[in-house]
């Protein structure tokens, strides 16, 4: 409004300058009123575009009907043609366009009225000072400034809408980026939670088995009980180390390189030895040509074997025997874990049975899916349970 008020003051000053029409009379009074009203409307044209454009159009029609000559303040009509297109509603924009198109013909009609004379025969003849072509050209030239101002206002509206759309799009992209970051954080935390599940479930099950064995042989064989307690202590320390590493990732992402590398296929013999110490008989075999694998595949293999052997101890029953086989193929790596225990039920496959929620198998499927592999779990022919995972490998060049 400050800028519009400054322009309105200039228009008011120009409209009140003395001219040939300052000779008194009601037309002079109407000209003064128009010179004051139009700048007053200019001050509020952005706040009230529909009202001010409508009022200016009414003043213009009244000026034409009253045959009040235009003055310097009439330049404000160009401003209102721009205002209607740039800030008004649809009907206001159309009104401004129609008024601009009619401005030329109406002004020409008032400034160049038809002249009449009487012929000798008494017949009235009508004569205009310009030909039809000249009159049309003059009307067009007089309407052109209004049409150009209207088009300028329309362009301003389109450009403003485009900038608003760009701002909305930028804000929407920023919100989407923040949402994606939150999803990525949640996925990473879920992955770490699965890591913690694997670590805790495996090591705690080993500790429980060792503790039960130590309590059973404590009176008859103190040496075996002592060895079992030592295994419990070392397993607990190993679990704490892995838990600290995983929880450290949750606390900061900048010090990830300071942690111990994730376990892989090379650490499987240590895992199996730990399981054997807990009382589970496990055979281990490899085939193909062992080689360095992607870290994601290495960790997936280790966690699958770890979770599968944990399930064997929980559900396999007494005197169970397990077998682990890793086959290094040219294009894929196959991992097989099977046992000859009592197998499982549909309830345990679906929900983990009465002592769990089946997160182990769900974690296996998610891990295998992350490396675009396939997982087959189910009862083993002849009794027991069988888990087989096939993980694709990149072909060496």
KOLMIKOL-706201 format. One line per field, with one value per residue (C-alpha): residue in one letter; x, y, z. Coordinates in steps of 0.05 Angstrom, whole numbers. Example, Ala and Ser with C-alpha at 12.3 -4.5 7.8 and 13.67 -1.06 7.14 Angstrom:
<recs>
fiza <- c(A,S)
c1 <- c(246,273)
c2 <- c(-90,-21)
c3 <- c(156,143)
</recs>
This chain:
<recs>
fiza <- c(X,X,X,X,X,X,X,X,X,X,X,X,X,X,X,X,X,X,X,X,X,X,X,X,X,X,X,X,X,X,X,X,X,X,X,X,X,X,X,X,X,X,X,X,X,X,X,X,X,X,X,X,X,X,X,X,X,X,X,X,X,X,X,X,X,X,X,X,X,X,X,X,X,X,X,X,X,X,X,X,X,X,X,X,X,X,X,X,X,X,X,X,X,X,X,X,X,X,X,X,X,X,X,X,X,X,X,X,X,X,X,X,X,X,X,X,X,X,X,X,X,X,X,X,X,X,X,X,X,X,X,X,X,X,X,X,X,X,X,X,X,X,X,X,X,X,X,X,X,X,X,X,X,X,X,X,X,X,X,X,X,X,X,X,X,X,X,X,X,X,X,X,X,X,X,X,X,X,X,X,X,X,X,X,X,X,X,X,X,X,X,X,X,X,X,X,X,X,X,X,X,X,X,X,X,X,X,X,X,X,X,X,X,X,X,X,X,X,X,X,X,X,X,X,X,X,X,X,X,X,X,X,X,X,X,X,X,X,X,X,X,X,X,X,X,X,X,X,X,X,X,X,X,X,X,X,X,X,X,X,X,X,X,X,X,X,X,X,X,X,X,X,X,X,X,X,X,X,X,X,X,X,X,X,X,X,X,X,X,X,X,X,X,X,X,X,X,X,X,X,X,X,X,X,X,X,X,X,X,X,X,X,X,X,X,X,X,X,X,X,X,X,X,X,X,X,X,X,X,X,X,X,X,X,X,X,X,X,X,X,X,X,X,X,X,X,X,X,X,X,X,X,X,X,X,X,X,X,X,X,X,X,X,X,X,X,X,X,X,X,X,X,X,X,X,X,X,X,X,X,X,X,X,X,X,X,X,X,X,X,X,X,X,X,X,X,X)
c1 <- c(0,58,82,12,0,63,39,-30,-1,33,-32,-69,-18,-24,-100,-103,-57,-91,-116,-165,-224,-213,-267,-320,-386,-410,-364,-305,-331,-339,-268,-241,-281,-253,-182,-190,-229,-183,-119,-158,-178,-106,-83,-127,-122,-80,-120,-188,-176,-247,-280,-230,-232,-309,-311,-261,-302,-365,-329,-304,-374,-402,-348,-366,-441,-433,-387,-331,-267,-209,-152,-83,-115,-145,-78,-104,-150,-89,-68,-136,-134,-68,-97,-158,-115,-60,-97,-172,-217,-236,-297,-256,-203,-257,-289,-222,-211,-281,-272,-205,-234,-291,-246,-225,-295,-326,-271,-274,-350,-345,-285,-308,-384,-421,-437,-504,-527,-589,-589,-629,-684,-691,-663,-616,-548,-496,-423,-362,-295,-259,-271,-292,-222,-191,-242,-229,-154,-162,-206,-155,-98,-137,-154,-84,-53,-109,-101,-26,-34,-85,-37,20,-23,-42,32,46,-8,19,90,68,30,92,137,86,86,162,162,110,149,213,178,146,214,245,189,198,273,263,213,261,316,270,252,325,340,282,306,376,351,309,370,410,352,356,431,419,367,416,472,431,391,453,498,445,423,495,501,436,459,526,494,447,506,548,492,483,556,575,576,605,653,676,727,673,631,690,700,626,630,690,651,593,640,674,607,579,640,633,559,576,629,580,524,570,590,518,493,551,524,459,495,538,549,615,656,632,703,727,686,707,688,624,632,633,644,715,687,639,688,693,617,610,663,625,561,597,622,549,534,506,538,551,586,614,634,651,654,674,729,726,740,728,654,617,610,534,536,588,546,482,514,540,474,434,478,477,401,391,435,400,334,363,382,314,269,311,304,355,411,401,454,462,500,524,546,570,577,617,589,609,548,516,531,488,482,449,433,394,384,353,314,239,228,176,102,61,49,123,135,81,90,150,109,97,167,177,147,184,231,289,259,232,301,330,281,295,370,366,320,369,420,367,372,322,306,274,254,212,212,268,252,262,251,283,286,321,342,373,392,418,454,474,545,574,612,687,719)
c2 <- c(0,47,38,44,107,138,126,150,215,226,212,260,314,306,305,371,410,470,459,489,456,494,544,523,487,418,384,416,391,321,323,343,287,237,263,250,184,146,157,139,72,60,59,-2,-37,-96,-105,-100,-114,-135,-75,-23,-49,-50,21,47,16,50,117,109,94,153,198,176,183,252,274,293,302,256,287,266,225,179,143,107,66,31,13,-18,-58,-88,-98,-136,-185,-193,-195,-200,-260,-291,-246,-185,-202,-210,-144,-109,-140,-120,-49,-44,-68,-17,40,57,57,96,148,157,164,220,256,251,255,247,312,325,374,386,378,423,371,372,302,295,268,239,253,235,269,202,143,76,47,107,105,31,44,100,57,1,47,77,7,-21,9,-22,-90,-88,-71,-128,-176,-153,-166,-235,-251,-228,-273,-333,-319,-311,-377,-410,-384,-407,-476,-478,-459,-512,-564,-546,-551,-617,-645,-623,-658,-720,-719,-713,-770,-813,-798,-820,-883,-898,-887,-932,-986,-982,-987,-1047,-1080,-1067,-1095,-1159,-1161,-1155,-1210,-1257,-1241,-1246,-1307,-1347,-1329,-1333,-1401,-1425,-1397,-1431,-1498,-1491,-1468,-1528,-1575,-1544,-1551,-1625,-1644,-1597,-1650,-1708,-1672,-1604,-1598,-1602,-1552,-1505,-1511,-1498,-1435,-1412,-1421,-1382,-1325,-1322,-1326,-1270,-1226,-1240,-1221,-1156,-1138,-1148,-1111,-1052,-1050,-1051,-1001,-956,-951,-925,-871,-843,-855,-817,-870,-931,-946,-955,-1017,-1089,-1116,-1156,-1232,-1272,-1342,-1346,-1340,-1399,-1451,-1410,-1406,-1481,-1496,-1454,-1492,-1559,-1536,-1523,-1597,-1595,-1641,-1604,-1625,-1572,-1579,-1532,-1544,-1504,-1451,-1408,-1335,-1266,-1246,-1180,-1160,-1162,-1234,-1253,-1226,-1257,-1326,-1320,-1296,-1350,-1405,-1373,-1367,-1437,-1470,-1430,-1458,-1528,-1522,-1493,-1540,-1599,-1640,-1685,-1721,-1678,-1676,-1617,-1607,-1542,-1540,-1481,-1488,-1434,-1435,-1393,-1348,-1363,-1385,-1439,-1448,-1511,-1522,-1585,-1629,-1696,-1672,-1670,-1617,-1563,-1549,-1502,-1459,-1451,-1434,-1381,-1349,-1380,-1425,-1411,-1385,-1334,-1292,-1323,-1263,-1309,-1336,-1267,-1238,-1293,-1276,-1202,-1213,-1259,-1210,-1153,-1190,-1213,-1286,-1341,-1379,-1447,-1470,-1529,-1601,-1646,-1712,-1767,-1721,-1658,-1588,-1559,-1488,-1473,-1403,-1386,-1319,-1292,-1271,-1223,-1259,-1245,-1213)
c3 <- c(0,11,-61,-88,-46,-75,-147,-128,-103,-170,-208,-161,-173,-249,-246,-207,-253,-284,-356,-405,-370,-305,-322,-272,-283,-263,-313,-278,-212,-241,-268,-200,-166,-216,-206,-131,-133,-180,-138,-76,-107,-129,-56,-42,-109,-83,-19,-54,-128,-145,-111,-138,-210,-209,-180,-231,-287,-261,-257,-328,-354,-316,-344,-414,-404,-373,-430,-381,-418,-398,-359,-336,-280,-333,-335,-272,-317,-345,-274,-260,-325,-300,-229,-253,-292,-240,-173,-186,-192,-258,-268,-249,-300,-353,-333,-340,-409,-433,-407,-442,-508,-503,-480,-552,-584,-526,-524,-599,-596,-545,-573,-646,-648,-713,-747,-780,-833,-873,-948,-994,-999,-923,-914,-855,-872,-823,-835,-794,-799,-812,-857,-829,-835,-802,-746,-733,-732,-682,-637,-640,-622,-564,-537,-546,-482,-441,-474,-464,-390,-382,-416,-371,-310,-336,-346,-276,-249,-287,-265,-192,-196,-226,-171,-119,-151,-149,-76,-60,-99,-63,4,-16,-39,27,65,23,34,109,106,66,117,173,136,124,198,218,169,197,268,248,218,281,322,281,293,367,364,329,377,441,421,401,459,512,488,493,563,584,559,593,658,658,644,699,749,729,736,792,847,807,760,785,729,675,714,716,641,630,673,633,568,598,616,547,511,554,540,465,467,503,452,394,430,444,371,347,398,381,310,339,378,322,248,244,281,244,220,291,303,291,222,218,221,157,128,156,227,217,246,310,314,303,356,405,388,396,464,483,469,398,347,283,219,173,100,43,-32,-92,-91,-28,-43,-16,-17,-11,62,57,34,86,143,114,113,184,212,176,205,273,275,246,298,353,329,329,402,420,380,358,421,455,417,355,301,253,188,156,84,44,-32,-70,-140,-199,-197,-129,-59,-27,48,77,150,169,229,247,307,319,266,273,268,226,287,299,226,227,295,329,374,448,463,408,353,294,286,269,205,188,197,152,96,101,100,40,5,16,-27,-78,-57,-42,22,30,100,121,146,123,88,139,198,224,196,135,116,49,24,-45,-51,-120,-132,-183,-237,-234,-296)
</recs>
